[in-house]
Amino acid sequence: MTQREAIEKALQVLGGRAMLQEIYPLAIEFGNFSGSKDKEATIRNCLQTSPKLFRRSPGKPAGWWELLSYQEEVARLKACIEELKAKTWSL
């Protein structure tokens, strides 16, 4: 598993959004970071240089990261909830 895949899996396990302190141990457990002098710096660099996969969580303090795919799923679920509310109110 690549380092990027390990970080992605860690965020999936953590529900799609988490603080760096939660991401670090899982990503290190899942991936091969043996060649890295500073594993945590490698993880931060990967998060920062993979904008198609990860982004900083808006509205959260520094250190919060999320999967973009997570946000797409959240948006889809919110739309479903709004649709159900509209149907309920029209009854």
N, C-alpha and C positions, 0 to 999 in steps of 0.2 A: 504494500500500500504506500502510495506517495505521501509526502508530507501534507500536501494540499488535500488529498483524500482523507487523511487522518483528521485534519482540522474540520473538514466538512462533516465527517462522521461524529466527531465530538459535539459539534453544534446540533446535529440531529438528535443525538442522545439527550442533550440538554434542552430540547424543546424548540430549537431554532434560534434562540437568543440567549446569550449568557455573558458574564463578565470574564475577562481574560484569566483571572485566577481560577475559574471553573474550567475554562477551555484547556489551559496548559496541561494539567495532569492527564486528561483523557487523550488529548492529541498525542502526547508523548507515549502513552500506553499503546495506542493504535498504530502509530507510524514509526518509521525508522529515522530517528534524529541523531544517530550515533556519530555522524560526521560533523555535527554542529558543535561549535565551542560553547555557544550560548543558545540553548534550545528555545528559551522563551523569546529571545530576539528574533530567531528564525520564524517562529509562529507569528509574531507581530508583523514581520516583514511580509510573510505570505498573505496575511489578512489584508494588509495595506496595498499589496500589488495584485490583488485578484478581484477587481471591482465587479466582474460579472458573476461572482459567487458570493462575496461577502460585502457588508457595509457596516459602518458604525451605526448603532441604533439611534435614530433621531429621538430627541426628547429625553434621552438617558444620559447619565454622567459619562465622562471619559472612561474608556475601558470596556464598554458594552459593544458587542459585535453580534451580527445576525446574518443568517443565510437569506439571500434575496428570494430564493424559492419559498422560504418560510413566509415572507411578507406577501407573496403572491397568494399563498394559501389563506392567509389571514384575511386578505382583501376579498377573496372569493367567499369565505364563510360569512364575513360581515354583510356582503351583498345578499346572501341567502337569508340571513336573519332579518334584514330590512324588508325583503320580499315577503317573508312569513308574517312580519308585523303588519304590513300593508293589507295582506289577506285577512288577518285577524280583525283589523279595524273595520274592514268593509263588510263583515258579517252582521 
